[in-house]
Amino acid sequence: MASIFSKIISGDIPSYKIAEDDYFFAFLDIFPLVEGHVLVIPKVEVDKIFDVPDEWLSKWLLFAMPIAKAIEKSFPCNRCGLSVIGLEVPHAHMHLLPINTSDDLNFTREKLRIEPSRLLEIQQLIRSHLSE
């Protein structure tokens, strides 16, 4: 059975897409820790990051790099943090978040509830900085 992320990739479930190529798909987390929280996933359905095909691992970071830089331009932060946890969805994924302290990557904190209109604004803001 396809994971929720595979359904997002196929368009069966709508998302706030940030970027996509032949290998990866990036979209806003709709229950983020902070505004600007983006998930970056491989288009192959693999549960764990270290089971992703070897030749994809470096491509994954290269795909994520301009998104991370766009996040840093879009939100006041010290940097874009990266986390790989992978417990909630059995599909390898990385989290990119604007952070100011290491506690900003504390995934035990309560998630935000953001209105769809604000998610659309955040999507457009990050995407506007991708081409810079």
N, CA, C and O of each residue as an XYZ file, in Angstrom:
528
protein
N       0.846     -1.186      0.000
C       0.000      0.000      0.000
C       0.885      1.241      0.000
O       1.878      1.301      0.725
N       0.528      2.218     -0.804
C       1.323      3.437     -0.933
C       1.262      4.270      0.347
O       0.216      4.373      0.988
N       2.392      4.855      0.701
C       2.420      5.741      1.859
C       1.717      7.049      1.509
O       1.480      7.349      0.339
N       1.388      7.819      2.542
C       0.772      9.123      2.318
C       1.690     10.000      1.452
O       1.204     10.802      0.654
N       3.002      9.850      1.605
C       3.926     10.650      0.791
C       3.871     10.237     -0.675
O       3.943     11.095     -1.555
N       3.746      8.956     -0.953
C       3.609      8.515     -2.347
C       2.325      9.065     -2.952
O       2.289      9.400     -4.136
N       1.278      9.159     -2.150
C       0.016      9.731     -2.630
C       0.149     11.228     -2.874
O      -0.507     11.766     -3.766
N       0.979     11.901     -2.104
C       1.251     13.322     -2.341
C       2.034     13.482     -3.638
O       1.710     14.346     -4.452
N       3.056     12.663     -3.839
C       3.857     12.730     -5.058
C       2.977     12.529     -6.292
O       3.121     13.244     -7.283
N       2.063     11.552     -6.231
C       1.212     11.235     -7.384
C       0.101     12.261     -7.592
O      -0.554     12.258     -8.635
N      -0.118     13.138     -6.610
C      -1.173     14.135     -6.713
C      -2.514     13.646     -6.195
O      -3.507     14.368     -6.279
N      -2.558     12.426     -5.659
C      -3.805     11.905     -5.092
C      -4.196     12.665     -3.825
O      -5.377     12.765     -3.493
N      -3.203     13.196     -3.124
C      -3.421     14.056     -1.962
C      -2.774     15.396     -2.282
O      -1.604     15.437     -2.661
N      -3.516     16.499     -2.137
C      -2.937     17.812     -2.462
C      -1.833     18.197     -1.475
O      -1.808     17.741     -0.332
N      -0.927     19.047     -1.949
C       0.159     19.528     -1.094
C       0.528     20.944     -1.498
O       0.095     21.454     -2.532
N       1.331     21.555     -0.664
C       1.894     22.872     -0.955
C       3.309     22.636     -1.466
O       4.286     22.771     -0.730
N       3.395     22.280     -2.747
C       4.673     21.893     -3.358
C       5.632     23.074     -3.398
O       5.264     24.191     -3.761
N       6.867     22.793     -3.015
C       7.942     23.778     -3.077
C       8.806     23.522     -4.304
O       9.135     24.460     -5.030
N       9.179     22.269     -4.549
C      10.042     21.935     -5.688
C       9.901     20.457     -6.002
O       9.444     19.662     -5.181
N      10.313     20.110     -7.235
C      10.237     18.719     -7.667
C      11.213     18.511     -8.814
O      11.420     19.403     -9.637
N      11.807     17.332     -8.860
C      12.583     16.910    -10.023
C      12.284     15.432    -10.271
O      11.301     14.910     -9.745
N      13.097     14.762    -11.047
C      12.834     13.360    -11.364
C      12.969     12.433    -10.162
O      12.400     11.341    -10.161
N      13.709     12.849     -9.145
C      14.023     11.985     -8.015
C      13.347     12.381     -6.703
O      13.087     11.525     -5.858
N      13.063     13.672     -6.528
C      12.640     14.180     -5.224
C      11.454     15.122     -5.325
O      11.161     15.677     -6.384
N      10.786     15.285     -4.202
C       9.611     16.147     -4.102
C       9.710     16.863     -2.757
O       9.972     16.226     -1.737
N       9.505     18.167     -2.743
C       9.552     18.958     -1.511
C       8.235     19.706     -1.348
O       7.701     20.269     -2.304
N       7.721     19.703     -0.120
C       6.435     20.343      0.149
C       6.377     20.790      1.606
O       7.131     20.311      2.452
N       5.462     21.722      1.875
C       5.307     22.205      3.243
C       4.705     21.121      4.132
O       3.801     20.393      3.726
N       5.222     21.033      5.342
C       4.601     20.207      6.369
C       3.348     20.963      6.814
O       3.443     22.117      7.230
N       2.184     20.331      6.734
C       0.948     21.041      7.104
C       0.722     21.081      8.619
O      -0.176     21.776      9.095
N       1.528     20.342      9.370
C       1.537     20.430     10.834
C       2.976     20.695     11.277
O       3.619     19.827     11.868
N       3.474     21.897     10.988
C       4.896     22.189     11.193
C       5.258     22.510     12.642
O       4.407     22.829     13.472
N       6.563     22.410     12.904
C       7.082     22.912     14.178
C       7.133     24.428     14.152
O       6.842     25.085     15.151
N       7.505     24.983     13.000
C       7.579     26.434     12.783
C       7.135     26.724     11.359
O       7.130     25.831     10.512
N       6.765     27.959     11.094
C       6.441     28.336      9.727
C       7.697     28.158      8.861
O       8.803     28.514      9.270
N       7.509     27.612      7.685
C       8.639     27.372      6.790
C       9.181     25.961      6.868
O      10.209     25.671      6.256
N       8.530     25.079      7.595
C       8.938     23.681      7.759
C       8.609     22.928      6.466
O       7.445     22.805      6.085
N       9.648     22.431      5.802
C       9.508     21.745      4.517
C       9.960     20.296      4.659
O      10.947     20.005      5.335
N       9.228     19.393      4.016
C       9.623     17.990      3.929
C      10.193     17.728      2.540
O       9.637     18.178      1.538
N      11.294     17.005      2.487
C      11.923     16.646      1.219
C      11.991     15.125      1.176
O      12.581     14.487      2.048
N      11.368     14.554      0.133
C      11.233     13.107      0.070
C      11.710     12.563     -1.276
O      11.598     13.241     -2.297
N      12.238     11.350     -1.278
C      12.557     10.710     -2.554
C      11.273     10.197     -3.196
O      10.308      9.869     -2.506
N      11.276     10.133     -4.506
C      10.099      9.629     -5.211
C      10.010      8.107     -5.186
O       8.997      7.539     -5.594
N      11.044      7.453     -4.718
C      10.999      6.013     -4.525
C      10.503      5.769     -3.102
O      10.952      6.431     -2.166
N       9.589      4.831     -2.937
C       9.048      4.565     -1.611
C       9.972      3.619     -0.856
O       9.957      2.404     -1.053
N      10.776      4.222      0.014
C      11.732      3.502      0.852
C      11.504      3.992      2.277
O      11.374      5.196      2.501
N      11.453      3.091      3.229
C      11.126      3.447      4.610
C      12.239      4.236      5.302
O      11.964      5.248      5.946
N      13.473      3.796      5.181
C      14.567      4.378      5.960
C      15.565      5.089      5.047
O      15.822      4.653      3.925
N      16.118      6.186      5.548
C      17.025      6.994      4.734
C      18.228      6.187      4.238
O      18.679      6.388      3.110
N      18.744      5.292      5.051
C      19.942      4.563      4.630
C      19.618      3.344      3.765
O      20.503      2.550      3.444
N      18.353      3.204      3.393
C      17.952      2.217      2.397
C      17.666      2.871      1.045
O      17.365      2.184      0.068
N      17.761      4.193      0.996
C      17.616      4.912     -0.274
C      18.799      4.512     -1.154
O      19.915      4.372     -0.652
N      18.578      4.327     -2.453
C      19.701      3.951     -3.329
C      20.907      4.887     -3.155
O      20.754      6.105     -3.059
N      22.108      4.294     -3.116
C      23.340      5.046     -2.870
C      23.474      6.273     -3.771
O      23.834      7.356     -3.311
N      23.181      6.093     -5.052
C      23.387      7.194     -5.998
C      22.403      8.338     -5.776
O      22.583      9.418     -6.338
N      21.377      8.123     -4.976
C      20.399      9.171     -4.696
C      20.792     10.032     -3.496
O      20.355     11.178     -3.398
N      21.610      9.502     -2.580
C      21.873     10.218     -1.325
C      22.507     11.588     -1.532
O      22.051     12.566     -0.939
N      23.531     11.684     -2.346
C      24.147     12.992     -2.574
C      23.216     13.889     -3.379
O      23.173     15.098     -3.150
N      22.477     13.318     -4.311
C      21.508     14.104     -5.088
C      20.446     14.709     -4.179
O      19.961     15.814     -4.420
N      20.094     13.973     -3.133
C      19.075     14.439     -2.192
C      19.514     15.745     -1.519
O      18.747     16.704     -1.440
N      20.744     15.763     -1.044
C      21.246     16.988     -0.405
C      21.392     18.121     -1.403
O      21.106     19.274     -1.080
N      21.834     17.806     -2.607
C      21.956     18.846     -3.633
C      20.590     19.403     -4.024
O      20.466     20.595     -4.306
N      19.574     18.558     -4.043
C      18.209     19.020     -4.311
C      17.720     19.917     -3.167
O      17.065     20.930     -3.412
N      18.035     19.550     -1.927
C      17.571     20.291     -0.750
C      18.287     21.625     -0.544
O      17.727     22.540      0.059
N      19.512     21.741     -1.039
C      20.321     22.937     -0.765
C      19.645     24.252     -1.182
O      19.571     25.159     -0.353
N      19.151     24.406     -2.409
C      18.512     25.683     -2.742
C      17.229     25.931     -1.955
O      16.857     27.081     -1.723
N      16.557     24.870     -1.547
C      15.356     25.031     -0.721
C      15.749     25.559      0.649
O      15.101     26.461      1.179
N      16.808     25.001      1.224
C      17.301     25.471      2.526
C      17.696     26.944      2.451
O      17.389     27.717      3.359
N      18.367     27.329      1.386
C      18.768     28.737      1.229
C      17.550     29.643      1.059
O      17.534     30.769      1.555
N      16.532     29.147      0.358
C      15.301     29.923      0.201
C      14.576     30.075      1.531
O      14.007     31.130      1.811
N      14.593     29.029      2.351
C      13.988     29.113      3.679
C      14.701     30.175      4.506
O      14.055     30.970      5.190
N      16.031     30.191      4.446
C      16.800     31.185      5.206
C      16.493     32.605      4.752
O      16.496     33.525      5.569
N      16.231     32.799      3.476
C      15.881     34.127      2.964
C      14.446     34.505      3.301
O      14.111     35.689      3.343
N      13.602     33.520      3.541
C      12.178     33.763      3.747
C      11.787     34.031      5.194
O      10.763     34.663      5.453
N      12.599     33.555      6.143
C      12.246     33.660      7.557
C      13.442     34.149      8.368
O      14.580     33.785      8.069
N      13.200     34.970      9.391
C      14.301     35.389     10.248
C      14.808     34.185     11.045
O      14.090     33.631     11.876
N      16.045     33.793     10.781
C      16.609     32.632     11.457
C      18.130     32.679     11.362
O      18.693     33.405     10.543
N      18.785     31.893     12.214
C      20.240     31.780     12.149
C      20.680     30.885     11.008
O      21.745     31.083     10.423
N      19.844     29.885     10.690
C      20.160     28.935      9.621
C      18.957     28.052      9.358
O      17.953     28.108     10.069
N      19.077     27.247      8.337
C      18.074     26.217      8.069
C      18.599     24.923      8.672
O      19.674     24.447      8.308
N      17.835     24.365      9.591
C      18.215     23.106     10.210
C      17.693     21.934      9.394
O      16.704     22.046      8.670
N      18.377     20.814      9.530
C      17.991     19.590      8.836
C      17.860     18.487      9.865
O      18.719     18.325     10.732
N      16.777     17.730      9.764
C      16.586     16.602     10.664
C      15.995     15.439      9.885
O      15.152     15.621      9.006
N      16.450     14.249     10.224
C      15.882     13.026      9.676
C      15.453     12.187     10.871
O      16.278     11.733     11.664
N      14.157     11.995     10.978
C      13.627     11.212     12.090
C      12.950      9.965     11.544
O      13.334      8.843     11.876
N      11.949     10.165     10.712
C      11.356      9.066      9.968
C      10.490      8.103     10.745
O      10.358      6.946     10.344
N       9.896      8.536     11.841
C       9.062      7.629     12.629
C       7.576      7.726     12.300
O       6.842      6.756     12.485
N       7.127      8.868     11.820
C       5.694      9.079     11.626
C       5.163      8.488     10.329
O       4.024      8.022     10.287
N       5.969      8.500      9.268
C       5.545      8.001      7.954
C       6.618      7.030      7.460
O       7.803      7.365      7.476
N       6.218      5.830      7.022
C       7.212      4.856      6.557
C       7.685      5.147      5.125
O       7.548      4.326      4.218
N       8.239      6.336      4.970
C       8.781      6.790      3.679
C       9.904      7.755      4.045
O       9.658      8.766      4.703
N      11.109      7.462      3.634
C      12.264      8.290      4.009
C      11.968      9.764      3.723
O      11.423     10.108      2.674
N      12.335     10.620      4.668
C      12.119     12.055      4.475
C      13.045     12.862      5.372
O      13.441     12.431      6.455
N      13.373     14.053      4.876
C      14.145     14.989      5.688
C      13.290     16.215      5.950
O      12.458     16.607      5.132
N      13.516     16.808      7.110
C      12.837     18.029      7.508
C      13.823     19.181      7.343
O      14.965     19.085      7.793
N      13.399     20.259      6.709
C      14.161     21.501      6.639
C      13.346     22.558      7.372
O      12.179     22.784      7.052
N      13.972     23.212      8.365
C      13.258     24.198      9.172
C      14.132     25.415      9.441
O      15.339     25.279      9.640
N      13.534     26.603      9.449
C      14.289     27.772      9.902
C      14.480     27.656     11.416
O      13.516     27.464     12.156
N      15.725     27.773     11.866
C      15.998     27.607     13.300
C      16.874     28.729     13.830
O      17.636     29.351     13.090
N      16.749     28.973     15.132
C      17.618     29.899     15.844
C      18.365     29.206     16.967
O      19.443     29.648     17.363
N      17.792     28.106     17.490
C      18.449     27.328     18.528
C      18.245     25.848     18.221
O      17.394     25.494     17.405
N      19.012     24.993     18.862
C      18.849     23.559     18.636
C      17.492     23.068     19.119
O      16.995     22.056     18.624
N      16.883     23.765     20.075
C      15.561     23.375     20.558
C      14.489     23.540     19.485
O      13.422     22.932     19.578
N      14.758     24.351     18.473
C      13.810     24.512     17.378
C      13.631     23.215     16.588
O      12.690     23.093     15.804
N      14.524     22.253     16.789
C      14.422     20.947     16.142
C      13.877     19.879     17.097
O      14.079     18.684     16.880
N      13.196     20.311     18.138
C      12.616     19.396     19.121
C      11.250     18.922     18.613
O      10.258     19.645     18.706
N      11.215     17.721     18.087
C      10.002     17.193     17.479
C       8.991     16.667     18.492
O       7.944     16.152     18.100
N       9.282     16.785     19.783
C       8.290     16.417     20.789
C       7.384     17.603     21.130
O       6.388     17.448     21.837
N       7.737     18.786     20.623
C       6.899     19.967     20.866
C       5.594     19.857     20.088
O       5.492     19.120     19.107
N       4.611     20.601     20.547
C       3.318     20.636     19.863
C       3.472     21.284     18.480
O       4.189     22.271     18.318
N       2.796     20.716     17.510
C       2.854     21.222     16.138
C       1.905     22.412     15.980
O       0.917     22.531     16.704
N       2.217     23.281     15.036
C       1.377     24.440     14.753
C       0.171     24.029     13.913
O       0.222     23.042     13.179
N      -0.891     24.781     14.026
C      -2.063     24.660     13.144
C      -2.108     25.955     12.336
O      -2.365     27.028     12.882
N      -1.860     25.845     11.056
C      -1.771     27.025     10.203
C      -2.905     26.994      9.184
O      -3.179     25.959      8.577
N      -3.551     28.123      9.007
C      -4.647     28.241      8.047
C      -4.128     27.998      6.623
O      -2.999     28.365      6.299
N      -4.957     27.381      5.783
C      -4.547     27.139      4.392
C      -4.095     28.394      3.658
O      -3.165     28.336      2.853
N      -4.732     29.520      3.921
C      -4.319     30.757      3.239
C      -2.903     31.151      3.637
O      -2.151     31.655      2.803
N      -2.526     30.934      4.887
C      -1.161     31.238      5.334
C      -0.171     30.229      4.757
O       0.941     30.606      4.386
N      -0.554     28.951      4.677
C       0.323     27.957      4.057
C       0.608     28.334      2.609
O       1.735     28.179      2.138
N      -0.390     28.819      1.912
C      -0.198     29.254      0.531
C       0.773     30.426      0.462
O       1.622     30.468     -0.429
N       0.664     31.378      1.386
C       1.603     32.508      1.446
C       3.029     32.019      1.690
O       3.970     32.488      1.049
N       3.184     31.076      2.617
C       4.507     30.538      2.933
C       5.083     29.812      1.717
O       6.259     29.977      1.392
N       4.261     29.019      1.054
C       4.693     28.321     -0.160
C       5.202     29.324     -1.194
O       6.286     29.151     -1.751
N       4.424     30.361     -1.445
C       4.808     31.358     -2.445
C       6.065     32.105     -2.039
O       6.900     32.424     -2.885
N       6.205     32.385     -0.749
C       7.388     33.094     -0.250
C       8.653     32.264     -0.478
O       9.638     32.767     -1.019
N       8.626     31.012     -0.072
C       9.814     30.158     -0.248
C      10.104     29.982     -1.734
O      11.254     30.097     -2.158
N       9.080     29.707     -2.520
C       9.294     29.506     -3.968
C       9.858     30.765     -4.631
O      10.638     30.665     -5.578
N       9.472     31.946     -4.143
C       9.972     33.185     -4.737
C      11.475     33.345     -4.533
O      12.133     34.042     -5.305
N      12.023     32.707     -3.500
C      13.452     32.799     -3.229
C      14.253     31.657     -3.850
O      15.481     31.651     -3.762
N      13.591     30.707     -4.465
C      14.309     29.586     -5.085
C      15.127     30.014     -6.289
O      16.183     29.439     -6.553
N      14.671     30.988     -7.005
C      15.363     31.386     -8.224
C      16.497     32.381     -7.985
O      17.218     32.738     -8.916
N      16.651     32.824     -6.752
C      17.707     33.824     -6.455
C      19.067     33.190     -6.320
O      20.051     33.887     -6.073
